[in-house]
Amino acid sequence: MNKPGLISLAGGLPNAAYFPFASVTGEILVPDSFPLKTNSEESSLSWFWKLFSRSDKEKTATFTVGKYPKHSGDLALESALQYGMASGQPKLQEVIHEFVEKVYKPDYGNWATLVHTGNTAGWATVVQTILNPGDGVIVSEWTYPSAIGAMQPYGSIPVPVGMDSEGMSSISLRKTLAEWDESARGMSRPHVMYTVPIGQNPTGTTMGIQRKKEIYDICVEYDIIIVEDDPYYFLQEGKYVPKSERVSETELDDEAFIASLAPSYLKVDYQGRVIRLDTFSKTVCPGARLGWFTCNPMFAERLERATETSAQAPCGFTQVYVTSLLLNWRYAGYIRWLKALGLQYKQRRDYFLDCFAEEFHLQPSTSMQDTAGATMYYASLKPKRTFIPLSEKDTAFSKPLFSLVAPSSGMFVWLTLYFEDHPSFSTMGYKALEVKLWTEIAEAGVLFAPGAIFSPIPVEDDTPGNGHFRVSFSNSNPEELKKAVTVFGAVLRKFVRE
Ligand SMILES: Cc1ncc(COP(=O)(O)O)c(C=O)c1O
């Protein structure tokens, strides 16, 4: 099909002359639309207001893509809107390849990339391609529910592994694999792992290079393919520093910025056993439904065949728009955008955790802190009306009611709620208490995500453990974030006495 001059009567392609789009035009933000520096002198709120007030002063650039190419190799609707190769538009392939090479620096030479329609679909394609019905898949004990949902119809069975403040625990992984009992489990040892190492959904944990090496080595030993679903890679916000100790950010050059990011599994993958899923959802927009695999060429070929029988290829309009954006920005512009984007989310994360620090008494843990830049905090209630002397019964004011690991990446704060001292704990158990508290918070006008939905295996009423909520700071304005934490505090005060 690609041979120049070939007269192909073999396909069933509609004639591009009948496509009713003569050209498409886009107006895009310039890459330096958001600042690269935070100012510690500014109040937490002022940056938000700057963000909103600047919308009328946005600096933009425009692009137009016509139906037919002016020069060979140009993006053109004639090909972009035609049935195409599952591998995507050649220009997009080039941009993605350059990006992977410069940013993730894979550890072996002949890696391949292949576009997909977002990480959700990418993972579903992997499930259909490399798993047999009844195969187990190693997952974290708390996992993105859609990843589990994609496996269920294919009969793949989640095998949860314990986590700590850095995400999946290598100790727990080794134990699970070493002690694998085929007859008790009713399945052979898994050969696939699904993992979200940066800003994990739902726990917000981020894994450092050392842990990745440990897990990779175990996967080499037990022959496990690692599927790295990494939508939050560029939302690496760094360690949370309490407001009073915060200093201004220094600007990093491009290489220093890339070096500052926790490396991908690709960096340690000397055997080609990693399938990395990248998506434009969090760096450009989710509606684009565009991302890509990076993996060894054999896996890429199989995934390409699987794509041909489903989406065929990502949407042609999407490819035109995202490719035009990236060609306009160039590599340096996209890196500039990503740097600023990370900073935007950092400021949101800081502001949200500052709200918690105002509402609750946050005590940093002394036992498991500073893992991969994250600190765990125990939260207890602050006495609101201090003129009333606290009685012996007021344990709620001194005992932690919940803890959180201040995330160093992503969009989520994961709350672990300690229900043991609740008056109804012995009769209700933690699951019912989680639902009760979640309902009361919702009725007060704030919606958290209840922890149980992130368990890869069903949570029973008598399952021992703690309550959990996933709360997101990515998409609300400052008043809403502040109000949400205040409402949570008010509901919790009542709840501990119910
Ligand atoms: C872990 C994880 N994977 C995948 C996705 C979705 O990615 P995409 O929009 O590329 O399908 C999300 C986000 O919602 C996520 O948290």
The ligand as an ORCA input file, in Angstrom:
! r2SCAN-3c Opt
* xyz 0 1
  C      -4.656      4.885     36.583
  C      -5.432      5.470     35.466
  N      -5.360      4.918     34.246
  C      -6.032      5.426     33.219
  C      -6.828      6.540     33.368
  C      -7.589      7.046     32.200
  O      -6.722      7.369     31.165
  P      -7.249      7.644     29.698
  O      -8.043      8.899     29.727
  O      -6.012      7.766     28.904
  O      -8.074      6.476     29.290
  C      -6.915      7.157     34.610
  C      -7.693      8.375     34.827
  O      -8.733      8.613     34.992
  C      -6.212      6.598     35.686
  O      -6.287      7.132     36.897
*
